[in-house]
Amino acid sequence: MRDEEWIMVRRPTVADLWNPCSSDSTSRPLKVIFNEPAKYWTDALPVGNGRLGAMIWGGVASELIQLNEDTLWTGVPGDYTNPNAPYALSEIRKLVDSGEFAEATAAAAKLVGNPADVYQLLGDIKLEFDDSHLNYDKETYQRELDLDNATVQIKYTVDGVEFSREHFASNPDQVMVTKISGTKPGSVSFTVYLDSKLDHHCKTNGESQIIMEGHCPEKRIPPQVYADDKPKGIQFSAVLDLKISKGNGIVHILDDSKLRVEGSDWAILFLVASSSFDGPFTKPSDSKKDPTSDSLNVLKSISNLSYVDLYAHHLDDYQNLFRRVSLQFSKSSRSVVCLKKNQDSRVPTTAERIKSFQMDEDPYLVELLFQFGRYLLISSSRPGTQVANLQGIWNKDLEPKWEYVYIPHYIHQSITWIVTGSVTSVLSSAPHLNINLEMNYWPSLPCNLSECQEPLFDFLSSLSVNGRKTAEVNYETSGWVVHHKSDIWAKSSADAGDVDWALWPMGGAWLCVHLWEHYTYTMDIDFLKDKAYPLLKGCGLFLLDWLIEGKGGYLETNPSTSPEHDFIAPDGNRANVSYSSTMDMAIIKEVFSVIVSAAEVLDKNEDDLVKRVRKAQSRLYPTKVAKDGSIMEWCTKTVDIFRLRTDLFDRQAQDFQDPDVHHRHLSHLFGLFPGHTMTIESMPDLCKAAENTLHKRGQEGPGWSTMWKAALWARLHDSEHSYRMVKHLIYFVDPEHEKAFKGGIYSNLFAAHPPFQIDANFGFTAAVAEMLVQSTLEDLYLLPALPRDNWGNGCVEGLVARGGVTVNICWKEGNLHRLGLWLKNRKSWRRFRLHYRETMVSVNLSCEIMYTYNGRLDCVNTYSLL
C-alpha cells in the first residue's frame, strides 16, 4: 500500500461497541419545560458551574436572574471548644447510668454551642425591556432547561419578532453567560443593573461594565434585625461585562450604575464574581485577596473568546461528565396505559407531567429526575468549590432554609435555647451531617461523577483540624470529632439547639465512610494512602476514646442520641439522651470495618490503631430486635437501670417506647444502607427485622426520607416497595399550599421537604441506581430491585460498581437481555461474582477490555478498548 493510501481511523469507543437494545432506543430530550415565566422561586431554572449559581426566572418585560457564589457566608473562623464541657459530660454520663434519661437530656443542653453561620446570596441581575414586551404573544412563550447541554433557553414573540435568551454557567472559564437576541435587526433594547440584599454599592466601569462590591455580615444577624455598626465579614465583588453587535446598537450609562442598550441585534452579558474567602482558618480581615481585581482578571482571561468559543468550552467540560451515564425506561407490555395528551398536541410542561404521574407513572419522568440529580451535582460541586449544601448553591435568602434563631437564656448554669417564629418562616443551608450532606454525595460514585465528590474530602480535611481541638478540649479524647451541623468555617462543635439533633458526635465518622467508598469505586490507592487513611486514623482514635466500658463487657457510647428523635423513658418522661443508640453502634462498626480493610490494602495490619480497632470490634453492642420484630432504635440497659428507677427486673432487652413510630429518620437502619454491616446474605434475620421496621415507619415523610426508604428497600431487593417510594416522591407541590414534612416535587423538579431541600434530588438519583446495580468489591448484583412492570424495558449505560467496573445493562420485559462490563485504568484484572436472580457466575475481567454477556450471563464477546 502506498503512503498516500493510508487513512486515519478513529479508535472505537465504548459507544461504538455497545448497541442500545431497549425496546425504545430513540433518545428522548432531557428538558425541564415551562410555557410561562416563573411565578415562584421554585418555578425558576437553575444553572451553575460548581461555584457560581443562578436562578433564571424568564420574565418578559422584566427579567430576574438571582445569583449565588458558594463562599459567601456570615461570620469568621470560630473557637469550637468549651473547657466546661468535660464537667457536663461527666454529669450526663452519671444520669444516664442511673436511668435518669429526662434529667440527662436536660443536662445535655450544657454541651451545645453557638449556632453555625449561614450561607448568603450574591445578588441579582435585573433586566428591563421595552413596554412592547408587555404584549408578547403568550402562545409563543417557551422556557426550558436542557440537561444535555446545561443551558436555559427562553423564547417568545413580540409583534412578529422572535426574541431569545440563552443562559449557561461555564466551569472552565468561570463565567456566567447570557445572550439576548432578536430575529429583526436592531430589535434588542433593555436596561441592565445589579442589586443585592447584602450591604453593597454599584458603579459603572468604563463604557460596558458594572461593578458591585459588598460584604457579608461578620456576625449572624437574626431575621428582621439589622446591626447598627454593619460589621464586615467576607468581601465580595461581581462584575457584569456587556457586549453588543457591531454596527447596530449603542450603550448608555444611567445613574453611574446601570447600562442601557438600544437598537442592537444582540447583546451578551458576562457575569463573574469573587470573594475574599481564603480558607476556613483565615479571618476575612486578614485575607489578602482582592475580589474586584480577581473578577476583572477573569474577564481579561476570556476577553478574546467569542460566544461560540465560550459555549464550546462549556459543552466540552460539562458533557464529559454528564454524558457518561444514559438511562431509558419504558413499561412492559403487561403494563400498558393510555397516556393523556394535550388537546392542542403541544409538548406537556414538566409541571403537567408531575401532576399526572400518579395516574400514568410515566417512566420518562423518572429518567428526567434521575438525570436532573446528576445535573445538579455537576452544577453545585466541582473540584475546588465548597460542598453542596442543603440547597446546593441556590439560595435567595439572607436566612436560608432551616436556620433556627436561638436566644440564649441561662437557667441553673445551663443553657436553654428557644426558637423564635415558626419552622416555615425560620430559615439555613448549612451542611447537616446526620443524613443530608451525605445524601448529597450518594450518587457521585455509582453515577460516574467521582470528581464531584472532591469538595467533600476537602471539607472533611478542614473539619478534622477544628475537630481535633474540639475532641481534646470538650471530650478529652484523641483524634477528631464533628457533630450534626457545620458551615464554611468548618465548625466542629455541637450546634445551638435541641439536644436531640445538636448533640450528635457521629457526623465526622459518617463522612469518613465516604472516604473508603471513594477508594472502592475508583481503586485509587494513592487517595487511600495520602488522603483517606490519615482522616480515618484520626476518626478511629476519637471513637476508641469515646467508647467507654459498659456492663457485660461491652463498649458503649454515653451520651447517645438517635438523630432528631425522642423516646419515652421507663418513668414516663420524654427524653432523647441515653446510651449506645443503634445508629451510633452501626456507624462505629462501619468505620472500624473500613479501617481494618484499608489497613489490609496499605499493609498496616500491625499498626497499634488497627490492633486496638480489631480488639474493640467484638465488644460493640450488637443490633437488637424488639418484641414487635423491628430493629431497636435505642439500646436500653436491662436489670440495673430499671431496678434503680422502677424496681423492675427484666433481663430481656427492650426498646424504649416510641412516641412517633412514623418518624422521618431511619437512623437505626444505617447498617443496611448506606452501610454494609447488615446484608441479606450474612444477616437474613436482621434484614427481616429491617423490613418490619420500614413497614412500621410507613411511607410518609419529607423528600429525603422517602428516598432513603427507596434505597433501603432496594438494598432488601424489594422492587415493589422501592418503586412505591419513588412514586410517592413524584407528586406536585404548590408553593402556596405546601405541607411540611410531606415531600413532593416542585415545578422545576426541585425536591421538597418542604421547603426545597436538594438532598432528595440526589437521593432519588442514587436510589434509582441502587435499584439497577448493587455491588461489593467481589460481587455485582444486576437489576436487584427492578420494578418489572413499571420499567419493564430499558437500558442503562455508564453506571459504576465497586472495584472500578463500568456497567451497561439492557433488559426486555423485565428480564436481563444484555450486559456490558469493563475496567479502565485499574489493576490488570479482577475477579467478580455476577448475580442475577438465582444465577451466580464467576468472571475474570482484564482492564481495557469490554466484556458482553447475554441474559444467561454467558460471555458472548470481548472488545479491546486500547
C-alpha positions in Angstrom: 0.0 0.0 0.0 1.4 3.4 -1.0 1.8 6.1 1.7 -0.9 8.3 0.1 -3.4 5.4 0.5 -3.2 5.4 4.3 -6.1 7.0 6.1 -6.6 7.9 9.8 -9.2 5.7 11.5 -10.7 6.7 14.9 -10.2 4.3 17.7 -13.6 2.7 18.5 -15.2 3.9 21.7 -17.5 2.1 24.1 -20.5 3.7 22.4 -19.3 2.1 19.1 -19.1 -1.3 20.7 -22.3 -1.2 22.7 -25.6 -1.1 20.8 -28.6 0.1 22.9 -31.1 -2.7 22.9 -34.1 -1.4 24.8 -37.5 -1.5 23.1 -37.4 2.2 22.5 -33.8 3.1 21.6 -34.7 6.6 20.5 -33.1 9.2 22.7 -35.6 11.4 24.3 -34.8 15.1 25.1 -33.9 15.7 28.7 -35.6 19.0 29.3 -37.4 20.8 32.1 -40.2 22.7 30.2 -42.4 25.7 31.0 -44.8 27.7 28.9 -44.8 30.8 31.1 -42.4 32.9 33.2 -41.7 31.8 36.8 -44.2 33.0 39.4 -42.3 31.5 42.4 -38.6 30.8 43.1 -39.3 27.1 42.6 -40.5 27.8 39.1 -37.2 29.4 38.1 -34.5 27.3 36.4 -31.1 26.6 38.0 -27.7 26.9 36.3 -24.3 26.6 38.0 -20.6 25.9 37.4 -20.0 24.4 40.9 -19.1 27.8 42.4 -21.4 30.3 40.7 -25.1 29.6 40.6 -28.2 31.4 39.2 -31.9 31.0 39.1 -33.4 32.1 35.8 -37.0 33.4 36.1 -37.7 34.0 32.4 -39.7 37.2 32.8 -40.6 39.0 29.5 -40.9 42.8 30.2 -38.5 42.4 33.2 -36.2 39.5 33.9 -34.7 38.4 37.2 -31.5 36.4 37.4 -30.7 35.6 41.1 -27.1 34.9 41.8 -25.1 32.9 44.2 -21.4 32.4 45.0 -20.6 29.5 47.2 -18.1 31.2 49.5 -20.5 34.0 50.7 -21.3 33.2 54.3 -21.7 35.1 57.5 -19.1 35.0 60.2 -15.4 34.5 60.8 -13.4 31.5 62.0 -14.6 30.4 65.4 -13.4 28.7 68.6 -15.2 25.4 68.7 -14.1 24.4 72.2 -15.7 24.5 75.6 -13.5 24.0 78.6 -16.5 23.3 80.8 -17.8 20.5 78.6 -15.9 17.7 80.4 -17.7 18.5 83.7 -21.0 18.5 82.0 -20.1 15.2 80.2 -19.4 13.5 83.5 -22.7 14.7 85.0 -24.7 13.5 81.9 -23.0 10.0 82.0 -23.9 9.6 85.6 -27.5 10.5 85.0 -27.7 8.0 82.1 -26.1 5.3 84.2 -28.8 5.9 86.8 -31.6 5.7 84.3 -32.5 9.3 84.7 -32.9 9.9 81.0 -35.0 13.0 81.1 -32.6 14.6 83.5 -29.7 13.6 81.3 -31.4 15.2 78.3 -31.8 18.5 80.3 -28.2 18.4 81.4 -27.0 17.7 77.9 -28.0 21.3 76.9 -24.7 22.3 78.6 -22.8 20.6 75.7 -24.5 22.6 72.9 -22.5 25.5 71.5 -23.1 28.6 69.3 -25.1 28.5 66.1 -23.4 27.7 62.8 -23.0 30.6 60.4 -25.3 30.8 57.4 -25.0 30.8 53.6 -25.7 34.1 51.9 -26.8 35.2 48.4 -24.8 37.2 46.0 -27.4 39.4 44.3 -29.4 39.8 41.2 -29.1 40.7 37.6 -32.1 42.8 36.7 -33.2 43.4 33.1 -35.9 45.8 32.0 -37.2 45.6 28.4 -39.4 48.0 26.4 -43.1 48.3 27.1 -43.8 46.4 23.9 -42.7 43.3 25.6 -45.7 43.5 27.9 -47.8 42.5 24.9 -45.9 39.4 23.9 -47.7 36.5 22.3 -48.2 34.1 25.2 -48.8 31.2 22.8 -45.2 31.5 21.6 -43.5 31.6 25.0 -41.1 28.7 25.7 -38.7 28.3 28.7 -36.6 25.2 29.2 -33.6 23.8 30.8 -31.8 21.3 28.6 -29.9 18.9 30.8 -27.8 17.6 28.0 -26.1 21.0 27.4 -26.8 22.7 30.8 -28.4 25.7 29.1 -31.5 27.6 29.9 -33.3 29.0 26.8 -36.3 31.4 26.7 -38.2 32.3 23.5 -41.2 34.4 22.8 -42.6 36.7 20.1 -43.4 40.4 20.2 -45.1 41.9 17.1 -43.7 39.1 14.8 -40.2 39.4 16.2 -38.9 36.3 18.0 -36.7 37.1 21.0 -34.4 34.5 22.6 -32.2 34.3 25.6 -29.6 31.7 26.4 -28.0 31.2 29.8 -25.2 29.0 30.9 -22.5 28.9 33.6 -19.1 27.8 32.4 -16.8 25.9 34.7 -13.6 26.1 32.6 -13.9 29.9 32.1 -15.6 30.7 35.5 -18.2 32.9 33.9 -21.9 33.1 33.7 -23.1 34.0 30.2 -26.4 35.3 28.9 -27.1 36.0 25.2 -30.1 38.1 24.2 -31.1 38.3 20.5 -34.0 39.1 18.2 -34.8 38.0 14.7 -35.2 41.6 13.5 -32.0 43.7 13.2 -31.8 46.4 15.8 -34.7 44.9 17.9 -32.8 44.4 21.2 -33.1 47.2 23.7 -33.0 46.9 27.5 -31.6 48.3 30.7 -29.5 46.1 33.0 -28.2 46.6 36.5 -27.0 44.7 39.6 -28.6 44.6 43.0 -28.2 42.7 46.3 -29.8 42.3 49.7 -26.4 42.4 51.3 -24.7 45.7 52.1 -23.2 46.8 48.7 -22.7 49.6 46.2 -22.6 49.5 42.4 -20.7 51.6 39.9 -20.0 51.6 36.2 -16.5 50.8 35.0 -15.7 52.2 31.5 -18.5 52.1 28.9 -19.7 48.5 29.3 -19.1 47.2 32.8 -20.9 47.3 36.2 -19.0 46.5 39.4 -20.9 45.6 42.5 -18.9 45.4 45.7 -20.1 44.4 49.1 -19.7 42.2 52.2 -21.3 39.6 54.3 -22.0 40.3 58.0 -19.2 39.4 60.3 -21.8 38.2 62.8 -25.0 36.4 62.2 -27.9 38.8 62.1 -31.3 37.3 63.2 -34.1 37.8 60.7 -35.6 41.4 60.7 -32.7 42.6 62.9 -30.0 44.8 61.5 -26.7 45.7 63.1 -26.1 49.4 63.5 -22.3 49.1 63.0 -22.6 46.9 60.0 -19.7 44.6 60.9 -17.8 43.4 57.8 -17.1 39.8 57.1 -16.3 38.1 53.7 -15.9 40.8 51.0 -17.3 40.1 47.5 -17.3 41.6 44.1 -19.4 40.9 41.0 -18.6 42.4 37.6 -21.0 42.4 34.7 -19.5 43.0 31.3 -21.6 43.8 28.2 -21.0 43.3 24.5 -23.4 44.2 21.7 -23.5 43.7 17.9 -21.1 45.7 15.8 -22.8 48.2 13.5 -26.2 48.2 15.2 -26.7 49.4 18.8 -25.4 51.8 21.4 -24.8 51.6 25.1 -25.7 54.4 27.5 -24.7 54.8 31.2 -27.5 55.6 33.5 -27.1 56.9 37.1 -23.4 55.7 37.1 -24.7 52.2 38.0 -26.9 51.0 35.0 -26.3 50.2 31.4 -28.9 50.9 28.7 -28.7 49.0 25.3 -30.6 50.5 22.4 -31.1 49.1 18.9 -28.8 46.2 18.9 -29.1 42.9 17.0 -27.8 41.0 20.1 -26.2 41.5 23.4 -24.1 39.2 25.6 -23.8 39.6 29.4 -20.7 38.1 31.2 -21.0 37.8 34.9 -18.0 37.0 37.1 -17.7 37.1 40.8 -15.1 36.5 43.5 -14.8 36.8 47.3 -12.1 37.4 49.9 -12.7 34.0 51.4 -9.2 32.4 51.8 -10.0 29.2 53.6 -11.8 28.3 56.9 -8.8 29.3 59.1 -8.2 32.8 57.7 -10.2 35.8 59.1 -11.8 37.9 56.4 -9.9 40.9 57.8 -6.6 39.1 57.3 -7.4 38.0 53.7 -5.0 39.3 51.1 -7.5 38.6 48.3 -8.9 41.4 46.2 -12.3 40.3 44.9 -12.7 43.1 42.3 -9.2 42.6 40.9 -9.7 38.8 40.8 -13.0 39.3 38.9 -11.6 41.7 36.4 -8.7 39.3 35.8 -11.2 36.5 34.9 -12.9 38.8 32.4 -9.5 39.7 31.0 -8.7 36.0 30.5 -11.8 35.5 28.3 -11.7 38.8 26.5 -10.5 37.3 23.2 -13.0 34.4 23.3 -16.2 34.6 21.3 -19.6 33.4 22.5 -19.1 30.3 20.4 -15.7 29.6 22.0 -17.1 30.0 25.5 -20.1 27.8 24.7 -17.8 25.1 23.2 -15.6 25.1 26.3 -18.7 24.8 28.5 -20.1 21.9 26.5 -16.8 20.0 26.4 -16.4 20.3 30.1 -20.0 19.6 31.1 -20.8 16.8 28.6 -17.6 15.0 29.6 -19.3 14.4 32.9 -23.0 14.3 32.1 -22.8 12.0 29.1 -21.0 9.3 31.0 -24.4 7.8 32.0 -27.6 7.4 30.0 -30.9 5.8 31.1 -34.0 4.8 29.2 -37.1 3.2 30.7 -40.4 2.0 29.2 -43.2 -0.1 30.6 -43.6 -3.7 29.9 -46.3 -4.9 27.5 -48.1 -6.2 30.6 -48.5 -2.7 32.0 -49.7 -0.5 29.1 -51.7 2.5 29.9 -53.1 5.2 27.6 -51.1 8.3 28.2 -53.1 11.5 28.3 -52.2 14.0 25.6 -52.9 17.7 25.5 -55.8 18.7 23.3 -53.6 21.1 21.3 -50.9 18.4 20.7 -48.2 20.6 22.3 -45.5 19.1 24.4 -46.7 19.0 28.0 -44.9 21.1 30.6 -42.9 19.4 33.3 -45.4 20.6 35.9 -48.2 18.9 34.0 -46.2 15.7 33.8 -45.6 15.8 37.6 -49.3 16.3 38.2 -50.2 13.3 36.0 -47.6 10.9 37.3 -49.7 9.3 40.0 -52.1 8.3 37.1 -49.8 7.5 34.2 -46.5 6.7 36.1 -44.6 7.9 33.0 -41.1 6.3 33.0 -39.7 9.2 31.0 -40.3 11.5 34.0 -38.2 9.1 36.1 -35.4 9.3 33.6 -35.6 13.1 33.7 -35.5 13.2 37.5 -32.6 10.8 37.6 -30.5 12.9 35.2 -31.6 16.1 36.9 -29.9 14.9 40.1 -26.7 14.3 38.2 -27.1 17.8 36.6 -27.5 19.4 40.0 -24.4 17.7 41.4 -22.3 18.7 38.4 -23.6 22.3 38.7 -23.1 22.6 42.5 -20.0 20.6 43.4 -16.7 20.6 41.4 -13.1 20.3 42.4 -12.0 23.4 44.3 -15.5 24.5 45.2 -17.3 24.3 48.6 -19.5 21.3 49.3 -23.1 21.2 48.0 -25.1 22.5 50.9 -28.7 21.9 51.9 -29.8 23.9 48.8 -26.8 23.0 46.6 -25.6 26.5 45.7 -29.0 28.1 45.0 -30.4 30.4 47.7 -32.5 33.6 47.6 -32.5 34.5 51.3 -30.2 36.1 53.9 -31.6 33.5 56.3 -31.7 30.3 54.1 -33.8 27.3 54.8 -33.8 25.5 58.2 -31.7 28.1 60.1 -33.2 28.3 63.6 -32.7 31.5 65.5 -31.8 30.9 69.1 -31.9 33.3 72.0 -29.8 32.1 75.0 -31.3 32.1 78.5 -29.1 30.9 81.4 -31.1 28.9 84.0 -29.3 26.9 86.7 -26.0 27.3 84.9 -27.3 25.6 81.8 -28.3 27.0 78.5 -31.9 26.6 77.2 -32.3 27.6 73.6 -35.8 28.7 72.4 -36.9 29.0 68.8 -38.4 32.3 67.7 -41.0 32.1 64.9 -42.5 29.1 63.1 -40.4 26.5 61.4 -41.5 27.5 58.0 -40.5 31.2 58.5 -37.2 30.5 60.2 -34.5 29.8 57.7 -30.3 27.6 56.7 -28.3 26.0 54.1 -25.5 24.9 56.4 -24.3 21.3 55.9 -26.3 18.9 58.1 -24.2 15.8 58.8 -26.8 13.5 60.2 -28.1 12.4 56.7 -28.4 15.4 54.4 -24.8 16.2 53.4 -24.1 12.5 53.0 -27.1 12.0 50.8 -25.9 14.9 48.6 -23.0 12.7 47.6 -24.7 9.3 47.3 -25.0 9.5 43.5 -21.4 10.7 42.9 -19.7 7.3 42.7 -22.3 4.9 41.2 -23.5 7.6 38.7 -20.0 8.2 37.4 -19.2 11.6 38.9 -16.4 10.8 41.3 -14.7 14.2 40.6 -17.7 16.0 42.0 -17.0 14.4 45.4 -13.7 16.2 45.9 -15.1 19.2 47.7 -16.5 16.8 50.4 -13.0 15.5 51.1 -11.5 19.0 51.2 -14.2 19.9 53.7 -13.6 16.8 55.7 -9.9 17.7 56.0 -10.8 21.2 57.3 -13.3 19.6 59.8 -10.6 17.3 61.1 -8.4 20.3 62.0 -11.0 22.0 64.1 -12.4 18.7 65.2 -9.1 17.7 66.8 -9.4 20.8 69.1 -13.0 20.0 70.0 -12.2 16.4 70.8 -9.3 17.3 73.0 -10.9 20.1 75.0 -14.6 19.2 75.1 -14.3 15.4 75.4 -10.7 14.9 76.5 -10.1 12.4 73.7 -7.6 12.0 71.0 -8.5 12.1 67.3 -11.1 14.5 65.9 -14.9 14.8 66.1 -17.6 16.7 64.2 -21.3 17.0 65.1 -24.6 17.4 63.3 -24.1 20.8 61.7 -21.2 22.8 60.2 -20.5 25.8 58.0 -17.8 27.2 55.7 -15.6 27.8 58.8 -15.6 24.0 59.4 -17.5 24.2 62.7 -16.9 21.0 64.6 -18.7 21.5 67.9 -22.3 20.8 68.8 -24.6 23.4 67.3 -27.0 25.5 69.3 -30.4 23.9 69.5 -32.4 21.0 70.8 -30.2 18.2 72.1 -31.9 15.5 70.0 -30.2 16.8 66.9 -27.4 19.2 68.1 -25.6 16.7 70.4 -24.5 14.0 67.9 -20.8 13.5 67.7 -21.0 11.0 64.8 -21.1 13.4 61.9 -17.4 13.1 61.1 -17.5 9.3 61.4 -20.3 9.0 58.9 -18.4 11.2 56.4 -15.4 9.0 56.8 -17.3 6.1 55.3 -17.3 8.1 52.0 -13.5 8.0 52.0 -13.5 4.2 51.8 -16.4 4.2 49.3 -14.3 6.5 47.0 -11.5 4.1 47.1 -13.7 1.0 46.4 -15.2 2.7 43.3 -12.0 4.3 41.9 -9.4 1.8 43.3 -7.2 4.9 43.7 -4.6 3.6 46.2 -2.8 7.0 46.4 -6.0 8.6 47.5 -6.5 5.9 50.1 -2.9 6.3 51.4 -2.5 10.0 51.3 -6.0 11.4 51.9 -8.3 8.8 53.3 -6.3 6.8 55.8 -4.9 9.8 57.8 -8.5 11.0 58.3 -9.8 7.5 59.1 -7.0 7.2 61.7 -8.0 10.4 63.4 -11.6 9.4 63.4 -10.8 5.9 64.7 -8.8 7.3 67.6 -11.7 9.5 68.7 -14.2 6.7 68.5 -11.9 4.4 70.6 -11.6 7.0 73.3 -15.3 8.0 73.1 -16.3 4.4 73.8 -16.4 3.6 77.5 -16.7 0.4 79.5 -20.2 -0.8 79.9 -21.9 -3.7 81.5 -21.5 -7.2 80.3 -18.1 -6.5 78.8 -19.5 -4.2 76.0 -18.1 -0.9 75.0 -20.8 1.9 74.9 -21.4 5.4 73.8 -22.7 7.8 76.5 -24.4 10.2 75.9 -26.0 8.9 72.8 -29.0 10.1 70.7 -30.8 8.8 67.6 -30.9 11.9 65.4 -33.8 14.2 65.9 -35.9 11.5 67.6 -37.3 11.3 71.2 -38.3 8.3 73.3 -40.5 7.7 76.3 -38.3 6.7 79.3 -39.4 3.9 81.7 -40.6 6.6 84.1 -42.9 8.1 81.5 -40.9 11.2 80.8 -39.9 12.2 77.3 -36.2 12.2 76.6 -33.6 11.7 73.9 -30.3 11.1 75.6 -29.4 7.5 76.6 -26.5 5.3 75.6 -25.4 3.3 72.6 -28.1 4.1 70.1 -28.3 1.7 67.3 -27.0 4.3 64.8 -24.0 5.1 67.0 -23.1 1.4 67.0 -23.7 0.9 63.3 -21.6 3.9 62.3 -18.7 2.8 64.6 -18.9 -0.7 63.3 -18.8 0.6 59.7 -15.8 2.9 60.4 -13.9 0.2 62.3 -14.5 -2.2 59.4 -13.3 0.4 56.9 -10.1 1.0 59.0 -9.3 -2.7 59.0 -10.0 -3.1 55.3 -7.9 0.0 54.5 -5.1 -1.3 56.6 -5.1 -4.6 54.7 -4.8 -2.7 51.4 -2.0 -0.5 52.8 -0.2 -3.2 54.7 -0.8 -1.6 58.0 -2.2 -4.6 59.9 0.4 -4.3 62.6 -0.3 -0.6 63.4 -1.3 0.0 67.0 -4.6 1.7 65.9 -5.6 -1.4 63.8 -4.9 -3.7 66.7 -7.0 -1.6 69.0 -9.8 -1.4 66.5 -9.8 -5.2 66.0 -10.0 -5.8 69.7 -12.8 -3.3 70.1 -14.9 -4.7 67.2 -16.1 -7.8 69.1 -17.1 -5.7 72.1 -19.5 -3.4 70.3 -23.2 -3.7 71.2 -25.0 -5.9 68.6 -28.0 -4.7 66.7 -31.1 -6.0 68.6 -34.6 -6.9 67.6 -37.6 -5.6 69.6 -40.6 -7.6 70.7 -42.6 -6.4 67.6 -39.9 -7.8 65.3 -38.4 -4.4 64.3 -34.9 -3.1 64.8 -34.4 -1.5 68.1 -33.5 2.2 67.8 -32.2 2.7 71.3 -30.2 0.3 73.4 -31.7 0.1 76.9 -29.8 -1.3 79.8 -31.7 -4.2 81.3 -32.0 -5.0 85.0 -29.8 -2.4 86.6 -31.2 0.7 85.2 -34.8 -0.3 85.6 -34.2 -1.6 89.1 -32.7 1.8 90.1 -35.6 3.7 88.6 -38.7 1.5 89.0 -37.7 -1.6 90.9 -38.4 -3.7 87.8 -36.2 -6.7 87.0 -36.3 -7.9 83.4 -33.2 -9.3 81.7 -34.8 -9.3 78.3 -33.7 -6.4 76.1 -36.5 -4.0 75.2 -36.7 -0.8 73.3 -37.9 2.5 74.7 -41.5 3.5 73.8 -41.5 5.4 70.6 -43.8 8.5 70.6 -43.6 8.8 66.8 -43.3 5.4 65.1 -43.6 7.2 61.7 -40.6 9.4 62.3 -38.8 10.7 59.2 -35.3 9.4 60.2 -34.2 5.8 59.5 -31.1 6.1 61.7 -31.3 2.6 63.1 -31.1 1.1 59.6 -27.8 2.7 58.8 -26.1 -0.7 58.8 -28.3 -1.8 55.9 -27.9 1.4 53.8 -25.8 3.3 53.3 -23.7 0.9 55.5 -22.8 -2.6 54.7 -22.7 -4.4 58.0 -26.2 -5.8 57.5 -26.7 -7.8 54.4 -29.3 -10.3 53.1 -26.6 -13.0 52.7 -24.9 -12.6 56.1 -27.8 -11.4 58.3 -31.2 -12.6 56.9 -32.9 -12.3 60.3 -31.8 -8.7 60.9 -32.8 -7.9 57.3 -36.3 -9.3 58.0 -36.4 -7.0 61.1 -35.3 -4.1 58.9 -38.2 -4.9 56.6 -40.6 -4.8 59.6 -39.0 -1.5 60.6 -39.7 0.0 57.2 -43.3 -1.1 57.4 -43.6 0.4 60.8 -42.1 3.7 59.7 -44.6 3.9 56.8 -44.4 5.8 53.6 -45.0 9.4 54.7 -42.1 11.8 55.2 -40.1 14.6 53.6 -38.4 14.1 50.3 -35.0 12.9 51.6 -36.7 10.4 54.0 -38.7 9.0 51.1 -35.6 8.5 49.1 -33.7 6.9 52.0 -36.6 4.4 52.2 -36.4 3.8 48.5 -32.7 2.9 48.8 -33.3 0.8 51.9 -36.0 -1.2 50.1 -33.7 -1.6 47.1 -30.9 -3.0 49.4 -33.5 -5.6 50.5 -34.1 -6.4 46.8 -37.8 -5.4 47.2 -38.7 -3.8 43.9 -42.3 -3.3 44.8 -41.7 -1.1 47.9 -38.7 0.6 46.4 -40.8 1.7 43.5 -43.6 2.8 45.8 -41.3 5.3 47.4 -40.1 6.5 44.0 -43.8 7.1 43.1 -44.5 8.6 46.5 -42.0 11.4 45.9 -43.3 12.4 42.5 -46.4 14.5 43.3 -46.7 18.2 42.5 -46.1 20.7 45.3 -47.9 24.0 45.0 -45.7 26.7 46.7 -48.8 28.3 48.0 -50.1 25.2 49.7 -47.0 23.4 51.0 -47.4 20.8 53.7 -44.5 20.5 56.0 -42.7 17.1 56.1 -44.8 15.7 53.2 -42.1 15.7 50.4 -43.0 16.1 46.7 -41.6 17.8 43.7 -41.8 21.5 42.6 -42.5 22.5 39.0 -38.8 22.9 38.3 -38.0 19.4 39.6 -36.5 20.7 42.9 -37.4 18.3 45.7 -39.5 19.4 48.6 -39.2 18.8 52.3 -41.0 21.3 52.1 -39.3 23.7 51.7 -36.8 23.0 49.0 -34.0 20.7 50.0 -31.7 19.4 47.3 -30.8 16.1 49.2 -33.9 14.3 47.9 -32.9 15.1 44.3 -29.6 13.5 44.9 -31.2 10.7 46.9 -33.6 10.0 44.0 -30.7 9.5 41.6 -28.8 7.3 44.0 -31.9 5.2 44.8 -32.7 4.5 41.1 -29.1 3.5 40.6 -29.3 1.2 43.6 -32.4 -0.5 42.1 -30.5 -1.3 39.0 -27.0 -2.2 40.2 -25.5 -3.1 43.6 -22.0 -4.2 44.4 -19.2 -5.1 46.7 -15.6 -5.5 45.8 -16.3 -9.1 44.9 -19.9 -9.2 43.9 -22.1 -7.5 41.3 -25.9 -7.7 41.6 -27.8 -7.0 38.4 -31.3 -5.4 38.4 -31.8 -6.4 42.1 -34.8 -4.2 42.6 -36.2 -3.6 39.1 -39.9 -2.9 39.0 -40.6 -5.3 36.1 -43.9 -3.9 35.0 -43.2 -0.1 35.5 -39.7 -0.2 34.0 -40.2 -3.5 32.1 -37.9 -2.4 29.2 -34.8 -0.3 29.5 -31.2 0.3 29.1 -28.7 2.0 31.5 -25.1 2.8 30.4 -22.2 4.0 32.3 -23.1 3.2 35.9 -20.1 2.3 38.1 -19.8 -0.6 40.5 -17.2 -1.1 43.3 -14.0 -2.5 42.0 -13.9 0.2 39.3 -16.2 -1.6 37.0 -18.3 0.3 34.5 -21.7 -1.4 33.8 -24.1 -1.3 30.9 -27.4 -3.3 31.2 -30.3 -3.8 28.8 -33.4 -5.7 29.7 -36.6 -6.6 27.9 -40.0 -7.5 29.5 -38.4 -7.4 32.9 -35.6 -9.9 32.0 -31.9 -9.3 31.6 -31.1 -9.1 27.9 -27.5 -7.9 27.6 -24.7 -6.9 30.0 -21.5 -5.0 29.3 -18.6 -4.7 31.8 -15.2 -3.1 31.6 -12.3 -2.0 33.8 -10.4 1.1 32.8 -7.0 2.2 34.0 -7.2 -0.1 37.0 -5.4 -3.3 38.1 -4.6 -5.7 35.3 -7.5 -7.9 36.2 -10.2 -8.5 38.9 -12.4 -11.4 39.8 -16.2 -10.9 40.3 -19.2 -12.9 41.0 -22.2 -11.8 38.9 -25.6 -12.3 40.5 -28.8 -12.2 38.6 -31.8 -13.6 40.4 -30.9 -17.2 41.3 -27.9 -17.3 38.9 -24.3 -16.7 40.0 -21.3 -16.7 37.7 -17.7 -16.1 38.5 -15.8 -14.0 35.9 -12.3 -12.5 35.5 -12.1 -9.0 34.0 -9.0 -7.5 32.5 -8.5 -3.8 32.1 -9.3 -2.0 28.9 -11.4 -4.9 27.6 -15.2 -4.7 27.3 -17.0 -8.0 28.0 -20.6 -8.5 26.9 -22.9 -11.2 28.3 -26.3 -12.4 27.4 -29.3 -12.8 29.7 -27.9 -16.2 31.0 -24.6 -14.5 31.9 -22.7 -16.3 29.1 -19.9 -14.2 27.8 -20.7 -13.7 24.2 -18.0 -11.3 23.1 -14.9 -9.2 24.2 -13.6 -6.0 22.7 -10.3 -4.3 23.2 -10.6 -0.6 24.3 -6.9 0.1 23.6 
